[in-house]
Amino acid sequence: MESETENRLSPSSELKDLNEGEKLAVDHQSRPSAALIHETIRAEGEKELERTSIALMLSGFAAGLSIGFSVIVPAILMVALQDAPWEHLLTALGYTIGFLIVVLGRQQLFTENTLTPVLPLLKAPTVHRFGQLARLWSLVLFSNIMATWIFSAALAYTPIFDQEIKMAIAEFSQTTMKADFWPMFLKAVFAGWLIALMVWLMPGAGDAKPFVIIIVTYVVALAGFAHIIAGSVEASFLVHVGDASLAEYLFRFFCPTLLGNTIGGVALVAFLNFGQVAPEIQS
C-alpha cells in the first residue's frame, strides 16, 4: 500500500499521465539544470577558442568602443540632474548601457571571457587548450584596451561634447584613481565575480536577458566596483586631459583591476560552478 502511494506521488509517474503537449509545457516551465547551463556555456567557449585572431580582435575592438557609452550616458545624466540627491542612483543606471550593447551584440569583452572559454579548459586541461585560452585572452584584452584609449581620446580632443559634459566625464572618472592597489584589487574581484555570474545566468534567462544585464551591471556601478574595460575609458580619459599620469593608469588602475577581475571571474564563478557539475558531467 505504501509503495503504491509513493508511486502515485513520484514526478515520473505523474508525467506518464500527461500528453505530449503537456510534457512540453512542463519542460518549458522548468529551470535548466546547472549541468545544462555549464554545457551550454562550455560549447560556446569551444567555438570562441576556435575563432580566428582577426575575428577576436575586431570583436574585442568593437566591445571596447561600445563600452564607452557606459561613461558617456552617466556623464550626460550628471549634467541633467545637477546634483540631485538621488543622482547616483540614476547615473549608475546609465552605466548599464554599454554592457547592454556589448553583450546583446555578441561582442568580445575580456571579463566575460573569464568564464566562457575557461570551462573547456577545466573539462579537458591540455597544453593546447591552455594556449588557445592565452591567445584569446591576450587578443581580446589588447583590442579592448586599445579601443578604450581611442574612444577616450575622441572624447578629450574633439568637440563631440561641450565642456560641461567633458567636466562631468572627468568627475565621473575620478573614482577609478581614488583607491590604492589593494582596495582597487578587492573592488575588481567583486566586479569580475558579478560579470562572470551574469554570463552564467544568461542561458536560463530567456527573454529576460536585458534585465539580467541591467541588474548585474547596475550593482557594479552602484557599489563602485572596478571593471577593467569600462574603467579604462575613464582612466585613459583622465590621462588625456592631464588629470592622471600613465604610471597612475598602469599601477593604480590597470594592474590591480586586471588581476582582480580575472580572479573574481575564474576562481569565484568558473571553478566553483564547474566543481558543482563535474561529477555529473564526467559520469
N, C-alpha and C positions, 0 to 999 in steps of 0.2 A: 504493500500500500504506500509506504513511504517513498519507494523508488519511483512509483507511478507519479506521485505528486511532484518529485524533483524533476522528472522528465517533462511534465507539463509546463513547469516554470522555467526550464532552460531556454536561453535565447535561440539556440539552434533548432529546438523543436518548434518554437513559435514561428521561426522564419519558414519552416517547411509548409506551414499553412497559408503562406502568402502567395499571391500570384506574382508573375514576373514584374509587372509594373510597380507593385507594392514593394518588392525587394529592391528595385532600382531607387525608389523614393527613400527607403531606409538607408541605402548605401550613400545617397546624395546628402542626407542629413547627418551622417556620421562624420566625426572628425578624422582626418588622416592620422595614422599611427606615426610615432617617432621614426620608426624604420622606413616608412614610406617617404616621409619628409627628407630623411637622410639620403635615400636613394635618388630622389628627385634632384636634390642639390648636387649630389655626387656626379650624376650623369651630366648635369650642366657643366660641372667642373671639368670633367673629362673633355668635353667639347672645347672649353676655353683653353685648356692646356695644349690642344692641337692647333689652335689658330695661328696664322702666320704672324711674324713680328710686325709687319706693316699694319695689319688689321688691328692688332693690340695697341699699337702706338697711336693710330688715328682715333680709335675709340677712346683711349685714355686722354688724348688731347682734347677731344670733344667734351669729355666729362670735366676736365679742368677748366674749360671755358664756361660750361653751363653752371658749374657750382658757384661761379662768380655772382650769380643772381641771389645767392644766399647772403651776400654782403650788400648788394645794391638795394634790395627791397627793404631790409631793416633800416638802412640809412634814409630812404625816402619817407618811411613811416616816422622816423625820429623827427624829421623836419616838419611833417604834417601834424604831429601830435603836440609838438612844442612843450616838452617836459610835463606831460600829463602824469598823474600819479600811477596810472596803470600802463604807462608807456612800454615798460619792459615786457609785459605780458603780450602785447601785440607785435612789438618788434621781433620777439622770439618766434612768433608765428611766421613772420616774413622770412626767417632763416630756412624754413622748410621748402621754399620754392625751388631752389637749386637742386635739392635732393630729389624732389618730385620729377624734375626734368631728366636728371641723370638716371634714376632707377627705372622709371617708366619708359625712358628712351633707350634702355638697354646699353648704356654707355659704361665704360670700364672705370670704376673708382677703386683706388687702392684698398680702402678699408673694407669694401665688400669682398675683396679677394683674400682676406684673412680667414675666410670660411670656405667659399665655393671650391677653389682649386686645391685647398688643403685636404678636404675629405678623401679625394682619390689617393693622395699620398699616404694618409693614415690607413686606408684599407689595403694598399699594396705598396709598402715602403721600399722603393728601389732607388738606386743612384740615378737612373734615367728619369724617374718621376720627380725626384728632388731637383734635378737640373731643369726640368720643364717648369717647375714652380718658381725657381730662382729667376729664370728667363722672364716669365710672366710678371712677377713682382717688380723686377728692375725696369722693364719696359713701361709698364703701366705707371709706376711711381714717377719715373723720369718724365713721361709725357704729361702726366697730371700736373707736376710742379712747373714744368716749362710753360704750360698753358696758363697757370695762375699768375706767373710773372708777366706774361704778355697782357693778360686781362687787366691786371692792376696797373700796368704801365699806361694802358689806354685810358683808365680812369684818372690817373695822375696827370698825364701830359696832354690830353685832348679836351676840347670844350664840350664833351658829351653831356656833362652835368655842370651846373653852375657852382660857384664857390661854396654856397651854403650846403649843398649836397656833399661836396668833397670834404668839408669840415665834419659833417656827420659821419661819413665813412671813416675818417681818421679817428673820431671819437669812439665809434663802434668797434674799431680795430684795436684800440688800446689794450683791451683785456688780453690779447694774445701775447703781450710782452710784460704783463704785470707780475706774473708768478715766477718764482725761481725754478731751478731744474726739477727738483723732486715734487713740489706741488703741481707743476705742469705735467710731469710724468703721470701722477695719480689721476689728474683730470683726463688725461689722454687714455688711460686704461679704461675708465668708465665710458668714454666716447667710443672706443673701439669695441667694447663689450656690447653696447647698445646697437651700434650699426650692424655688427655681425648677427645679433639677435634679430634685428629687422629682416635680414636676409633669411634667417631660419624660419621666420613667421610667414614669409611670402607664399610658399607653396600651398599653405592651408587657408590663405586669406581670401581667395576667390576675387569677387568684385570689390572687396574692401581693401585691396592693396594700397590705393592712395591714402586711405585713412591710417593704415599701419605706418606708412612712411611719414605722414604728418605728425602722428602722435609720438613716434620714437625720436625723430629729429627735433621736434618741439621740446622734448625733455632735454636733449643735448644742449640746445640753445638756452633754455630757461635756467639750467643748472650751471651754465658757463663751462661745460666740458670742452676739451681741446680736440679738434679734428684736424688732421694733418693737411688735408686739401683745402677745405673751406678756410681754415686758419691761415694757409699760405697766401691766399688772396689778400687777407687782412694784413699779415705781417709784411709781405712784399710791398704792399701799398705804402706802409709806414717807411720802408726803406726808400722808396721812390721819392716821397715828399720830404725826406730828411728827418723824420721823427724817430728813426731807428737805424742802426748800422747793420751791415751784412753779418758781422760777427754775432750781434744780438739775434738776428734772424736764425743763424745756424745753431747757436748753443743755448739760447734762451727759449726758442720755439721749436725749430725743426728736429733736433736730435731727441729731446725728451718726448715730443709728441709722436714722432715716428715709432720710437721704442714702445711707448705706452699703448698706442693704437694697435700695434702688432701683437703685443702680449695680451691685450684685452680680447681681441678677436680670436686669436689662435688658442690661447690657454683656457679662456672662460667660456668659449662657445664651441669651437671646433673640437677640441679634445674632450670636453665634458659631454657634448651631445653624441660624439662618436662612441664614447665609452658606454653610454646607456643603451646603444643599439648594437654594439659589436657582437655580443653573444648570439643575438637573433639573426644578424646578417651572416655570420660565419656558419651557423647551423643550416 
